[in-house]
């Protein structure tokens, strides 16, 4: 029989259960009465061990903690009519570039891809919650720079960007086209390409919106 959680662990458990968003150890410490952050971190780790093997897990994503359904049970909670939203080739390329090069500007994305990137591509990635505006680069013109989000990490089961897989792993998982060599260049400088983006303009570039 597992040891009963102490009062601090129970307080953290209750707070995270009711929280609308994941919380950092610092925010939990402040919420619970200016507690020592190391004590909160220790309690979080103890709770995460307590929930291992159960129907829900306590996990850390981008330094924020939250409860989530055990991966092997997620299918029980999916709606039958859920539609899988697949990204277009252009959006997938841009997402890969942002993930491996962030923070990155639109001009830098275009330099790596070797083709102009429509604003609609970035809009789609921000709409699904995987890419965010991360500020402006302190250079002439102060271009907007982009980065991935905690939702991106959670969707792909990553604790941090250090856990990002290699190109071969992405292809094996079906995220990238296994027969298209263009993705092999995304973590480097890329090769010059002259074709236009799929869809063009500002229209959302997902398979759901294609004729």
C-alpha positions, 0 to 999 in steps of 0.5 A: 500500500502506497504511503499517504501524501502529506499535507503539502502534497495534498494541497498541491494536488487540490490546487492543480486539479482545480487550476485552469492552466498548468502551474510552475513551482513558483506560482504554486508556492505563492498561491499556497502562502509563500512556501519555499519553492524547493519544498514545492518541487520536492512535493511535485516529484513525490506526487508524480511518482504517486500517480505513475501507473494510474489513470491520470499522470502528473507531468511537467511541460516547459516547467509547468505542472498539470494532470493529464490522462495516461497515454494508453487511456487517451482513446477512451476520452476522444469524441467519436466525431473528432476530426484529425487536423493534418498540416499541409507540407508548408505548415509542417516545414515551418513548424519544424523550423520553428521547433529546431531554430526558435526563436526565429523570424519569418525572414529566417524561416524563408531563408532556411526553406528557400521559398517565401512563406505566406502569413497564412501558414504561421496563422494556422500554426498559431491558431492550433496553439503550437506556435506563438509570437515570442517578441521582436529581434533587436535588429533594424526593423525589429522583426517579430520572432516565433517560438513553440508553445507548451501546447506543442510540447504537450501534444507531442509528449515532450518535456522540453525542446531537448526531447525533440526527435531527429528527422528520422524519428519524425518520419517514422512517426508519420509527421514528416513525409518519409520519401521527401528529402526536403525535410532533411535540410530543415535543421540546417541551411536548407536548399534553394527552392523556387516553388510557391507555398501551398495555398498561397495568400492568407488562406489556412493551409490544412488538408481540412480546407482543401477541395 
